[in-house]
Amino acid sequence: MKEELKKLAEEFEAQNGEDLMKEVVSHGPRAVDNFADLAARLVEIEDKPYLTIHRPLRQHLVRARLWNECPEIDWQGHPDRGKQLDRFVAEVYLRLQEEDFARGIHEQKGLLEAIARRRVDMKGEIIQRPGGYCREVKMYELGIDQQEIQEMSPIAKIICEALQEGVPLGEAEQRAPHMQYLRYNAGQGRIGEAAELGYVLIKKDDIYVVSSGGEFCIDEHNHVVGALQVGGEICFACDRGMPVALAEDLQKTLAGQDLQGKRVFFAGNTSRNCGEDIGKAVKMLQGKGAIVYATNDEAKGLL
C-alpha cells in the first residue's frame, strides 16, 4: 500500500474507530461521511480502488469496505480483510433497516449517495454465493467522475474574489470568512461554506455586493480558492446567503466611502422588487451619488 494511502487509512481509524453507536452496532453519520471523504481521496491515489458492501449471514449489520485494488471474494462470498491486509483500506458498519436512515443513521443508499456527491464514479456488480457466509457481495470499482468541471462564470469569479479580499456585510474591515468544512471532492479538494451573510468587494470605482451562500473550494487553512456552486442568479431578498437588513448593513460597510459617481453592482441578483430592503438599499446608494445596477439584467455586459 502506498505510504500516502496508508497514512490516510491510519488517520481514519484513529478518528472513527470508536465512533460506534453500540446500541445499533453502527458507525455514526460523522464516521460515514469521513469514510466517503476517504473514498474521494482514494480515487486520487489509486487507479482502480474498490468498495465492497456485504452482510454476513444472521447478522443485522452491513459492512462497507474500501480496498486499494480489487479484493478476492472467497467461495463463501466473503471479502476477507484478514487475508488481504495489503489491499484493505478502511471499514464502516451500516444499519440494515432502511427506516433508520430517517434517524440520521447512514445505510447503504445513504453511503452510496455520499460517495457519489464527492465526484466519485462507481461501476457496480453483485456477486452471488447462495448458501455461503455472505449470500451476495456488492462490488464497486471506483474512479474520479469524469464529468467536465464547468469554468467559473464572471459572477462566480467576482463572488470568489469578494470572499478572498472583501468585507463582510455589516462590518467595516476586510477579513476572510469563517468557512465550515463540508466534504472532500475527488479532483477538486476540500469543499466548504461561509458562515457570514453577504460580502462587499471594493475595486477602485466599482463596488460589488454579493451573496456568500453556496459551496466553495477551500485550502487546508480554510481559505477560499474557488467557487463551486454559488448564487449567480438568485434573489437577494430570498437568498439565505444574504442578510435581512441589506440597506442597514451596506450603510455600515460603506460608511466613510465617497460613493459619488461610483458604480455599485448587486452581482447575481435577479429581482429588484422582491421585498422592501433592496429598494431601500438602492435608494440609499443613489442618495450618496452612486450609480446602482441592482440586477443581472441591469448590469448586462458590464460584469
matplotlib code that plots the C-alpha trace (Angstrom):
import matplotlib.pyplot as plt

x = [0.0, 1.3, 2.6, 0.1, -2.8, -1.5, -1.3, -4.9, -6.2, -4.5, -5.9, -9.4, -9.1, -7.8, -10.6, -13.5, -12.6, -14.6, -17.5, -19.7, -23.4, -23.2, -27.0, -27.4, -23.9, -23.4, -21.0, -22.4, -23.0, -19.8, -17.7, -19.6, -19.1, -15.3, -15.4, -16.9, -14.2, -11.6, -13.1, -12.7, -9.1, -8.6, -9.5, -6.9, -4.2, -5.0, -6.0, -8.7, -9.8, -12.9, -15.8, -17.5, -20.7, -21.8, -23.9, -22.7, -25.3, -27.5, -26.1, -28.1, -25.4, -23.8, -20.1, -18.7, -15.0, -12.6, -9.8, -6.8, -7.4, -10.0, -10.3, -10.7, -14.2, -13.9, -16.2, -18.5, -18.9, -16.6, -14.3, -12.0, -9.9, -7.7, -6.3, -5.9, -4.5, -2.2, -5.4, -7.7, -8.0, -10.9, -14.4, -17.6, -20.7, -24.1, -27.6, -29.6, -33.1, -34.0, -36.2, -33.1, -31.9, -34.6, -33.0, -29.7, -28.0, -26.4, -27.4, -26.3, -28.2, -27.1, -23.4, -23.5, -25.1, -22.5, -19.7, -21.2, -21.7, -17.9, -17.4, -16.6, -17.7, -19.0, -19.3, -21.2, -21.8, -23.3, -21.6, -24.0, -23.0, -26.2, -25.8, -22.4, -21.3, -22.5, -25.2, -24.2, -21.5, -21.9, -18.7, -18.0, -15.0, -14.3, -12.8, -12.9, -16.1, -15.0, -17.9, -16.3, -15.9, -17.5, -15.4, -16.4, -18.8, -17.8, -20.2, -18.8, -15.3, -16.5, -18.1, -14.9, -12.8, -15.1, -14.7, -10.9, -10.4, -13.7, -15.6, -18.4, -21.7, -22.4, -18.7, -16.1, -12.8, -11.6, -11.4, -11.7, -15.0, -15.3, -15.6, -17.3, -15.8, -18.4, -16.7, -13.8, -14.5, -12.3, -10.3, -11.4, -10.3, -11.9, -15.3, -16.9, -19.5, -19.3, -20.8, -21.1, -24.1, -23.0, -19.8, -18.7, -15.8, -14.4, -12.3, -11.4, -14.6, -16.6, -18.3, -19.7, -22.3, -22.6, -24.2, -21.9, -24.3, -23.2, -20.2, -16.6, -13.3, -11.1, -7.5, -6.1, -6.3, -10.0, -9.3, -11.4, -9.6, -12.5, -16.3, -18.1, -21.9, -22.7, -25.5, -25.0, -28.7, -30.6, -33.0, -31.1, -34.3, -34.9, -31.4, -30.2, -26.7, -27.8, -28.7, -32.3, -31.3, -29.4, -29.7, -28.5, -25.6, -24.5, -24.5, -22.3, -19.8, -19.6, -19.5, -16.8, -16.6, -17.1, -19.8, -20.2, -20.0, -19.1, -20.8, -22.4, -23.3, -25.6, -23.8, -26.0, -29.3, -32.3, -35.0, -35.4, -39.0, -39.0, -39.4, -38.6, -34.9, -33.4, -35.3, -34.1, -30.6, -30.8, -32.3, -29.7, -26.8, -28.3, -28.8, -25.0, -24.3, -23.7, -24.8, -26.6, -27.0, -29.4, -29.9, -28.0, -30.1, -29.3, -25.6, -25.6, -22.3, -20.7, -19.7]
y = [0.0, 3.5, 5.5, 8.4, 6.0, 4.1, 7.4, 8.3, 4.9, 5.1, 8.6, 7.4, 4.5, 6.8, 9.4, 7.0, 3.6, 4.4, 6.1, 3.1, 3.5, 0.4, 0.0, -0.5, -1.7, 1.0, 3.8, 7.3, 9.8, 11.6, 8.4, 7.5, 11.0, 10.6, 7.2, 8.9, 11.5, 8.8, 7.2, 10.5, 10.7, 7.0, 7.5, 10.3, 8.0, 4.5, 3.6, 1.1, 1.0, -0.8, -0.6, -3.8, -3.9, -7.2, -8.6, -11.7, -14.4, -13.9, -10.5, -7.3, -5.1, -4.3, -4.0, -1.5, -1.8, 0.2, -1.5, -0.2, -2.8, -5.5, -7.8, -11.5, -12.9, -16.4, -19.3, -18.3, -14.8, -13.2, -10.3, -11.3, -8.4, -10.6, -12.4, -9.3, -6.7, -5.4, -4.4, -3.4, 0.4, 1.0, -0.2, 1.1, -0.7, 0.3, -0.5, -2.9, -1.3, 1.4, 3.2, 4.0, 6.4, 8.9, 8.9, 10.1, 6.7, 6.1, 2.8, 1.6, 4.1, 7.0, 5.9, 5.5, 8.9, 10.4, 8.9, 10.0, 13.5, 13.7, 13.2, 9.5, 7.3, 3.8, 0.8, -1.9, -5.6, -8.2, -11.5, -14.2, -17.0, -18.9, -20.7, -19.0, -16.9, -13.9, -14.6, -11.6, -9.0, -5.7, -4.6, -1.2, -0.2, 3.4, 6.3, 10.0, 11.3, 12.4, 14.8, 18.1, 20.7, 23.9, 27.0, 29.8, 32.3, 36.1, 36.5, 33.4, 34.9, 38.1, 36.3, 34.3, 37.4, 39.1, 36.3, 36.5, 40.2, 41.8, 43.0, 41.1, 43.0, 45.0, 45.2, 47.8, 45.9, 43.4, 39.8, 36.3, 34.5, 31.7, 28.6, 25.4, 22.2, 20.1, 17.3, 16.3, 16.2, 14.0, 16.1, 19.3, 19.0, 20.4, 22.0, 24.4, 27.1, 30.6, 31.5, 35.1, 36.6, 38.6, 40.4, 43.7, 44.0, 47.4, 47.8, 51.4, 53.0, 49.7, 48.1, 44.6, 43.3, 39.5, 36.7, 34.4, 31.4, 28.3, 26.0, 26.9, 25.1, 25.8, 25.1, 23.4, 26.7, 27.1, 30.0, 30.3, 29.3, 28.8, 28.9, 25.6, 26.2, 29.8, 32.3, 33.5, 34.0, 34.4, 36.8, 38.7, 39.2, 35.4, 34.0, 32.5, 33.8, 37.5, 39.5, 40.6, 44.2, 44.7, 48.5, 49.0, 46.6, 48.2, 51.6, 50.3, 48.7, 51.7, 54.4, 56.9, 55.9, 58.6, 57.0, 59.9, 58.5, 55.0, 52.0, 49.6, 46.1, 43.7, 40.8, 37.8, 39.4, 38.8, 40.8, 44.5, 44.2, 41.3, 42.7, 46.3, 46.1, 46.0, 49.2, 50.8, 49.9, 51.2, 54.5, 54.9, 54.3, 56.6, 59.3, 59.2, 59.7, 56.1, 54.5, 51.3, 48.2, 46.2, 43.1, 41.0, 42.4, 45.9, 45.0, 43.0, 43.4, 45.2, 42.2]
z = [0.0, -0.9, 2.1, 1.5, 1.5, 4.5, 6.4, 5.4, 6.5, 9.9, 10.4, 9.6, 12.1, 14.8, 14.3, 13.7, 15.2, 18.4, 16.7, 17.0, 18.0, 20.1, 20.7, 16.9, 16.1, 13.5, 12.9, 13.3, 10.4, 11.1, 10.6, 7.4, 6.0, 6.8, 5.0, 1.9, 2.1, 2.3, -0.9, -2.7, -1.6, -2.6, -6.2, -6.5, -5.3, -6.8, -10.4, -9.6, -6.0, -4.9, -2.4, -1.2, 0.7, 2.3, 5.1, 7.0, 7.4, 10.5, 11.3, 11.4, 10.1, 6.8, 6.3, 3.8, 3.0, 0.9, -1.0, -2.9, -5.6, -6.5, -3.5, -3.7, -2.8, -1.4, -2.1, 0.8, -0.6, 2.0, 1.1, 3.9, 5.2, 7.4, 4.4, 2.3, 4.6, 1.8, -0.1, 2.8, 3.5, 5.8, 7.0, 8.4, 9.8, 8.4, 9.7, 7.7, 8.1, 5.6, 8.2, 10.3, 7.6, 8.7, 12.2, 10.7, 10.5, 7.1, 5.4, 2.0, -0.1, 2.0, 1.8, -1.9, -2.3, 0.0, -2.1, -5.4, -4.1, -3.7, -7.5, -7.3, -10.1, -9.2, -11.5, -9.6, -9.8, -7.5, -6.7, -5.6, -3.3, -2.3, 1.0, 1.7, 4.6, 2.6, 0.1, -2.0, -2.2, -3.9, -5.5, -7.0, -9.0, -8.0, -10.1, -10.4, -12.0, -15.5, -15.9, -17.0, -14.3, -15.5, -15.5, -13.1, -14.6, -14.4, -11.5, -9.7, -10.1, -8.5, -5.6, -5.1, -5.1, -2.7, -0.2, -0.6, -0.5, 0.6, 3.7, 5.3, 5.0, 8.2, 9.1, 8.3, 7.9, 5.3, 6.6, 5.3, 6.0, 8.6, 6.3, 7.5, 6.0, 4.2, 2.4, 0.1, -3.6, -5.9, -8.3, -6.5, -2.9, 0.2, 0.0, 2.5, 3.0, 4.6, 7.9, 7.0, 5.2, 2.2, 1.2, -0.4, -2.8, -3.5, -6.6, -7.4, -8.8, -8.7, -5.7, -5.8, -3.4, -3.4, -1.6, 0.3, 0.0, -1.8, -1.8, -2.3, -2.8, 0.2, 1.1, 4.2, 6.0, 5.1, 2.7, -0.4, -3.6, -5.9, -6.3, -6.8, -6.6, -5.9, -6.4, -10.0, -10.4, -7.2, -5.4, -2.8, -0.8, -0.6, -0.5, 2.8, 2.0, 2.3, 5.5, 6.1, 6.7, 3.5, 3.4, 7.0, 6.6, 3.4, 5.1, 7.9, 5.5, 3.1, 5.9, 5.1, 1.4, -1.3, -3.5, -5.8, -9.4, -8.2, -9.8, -7.4, -8.7, -6.9, -8.6, -9.0, -8.0, -10.3, -8.7, -7.7, -6.5, -4.0, -0.6, 0.5, 1.5, -1.9, -2.8, 0.4, -0.4, -3.9, -2.7, 0.0, -2.5, -5.1, -2.5, -2.0, -5.7, -6.7, -10.0, -9.0, -11.1, -8.9, -11.1, -13.6, -16.4, -15.5, -15.4, -18.6, -20.5, -17.6, -15.3]

ax = plt.figure().add_subplot(projection="3d")
ax.plot(x, y, z, "-o")
ax.set_aspect("equal")
plt.show()
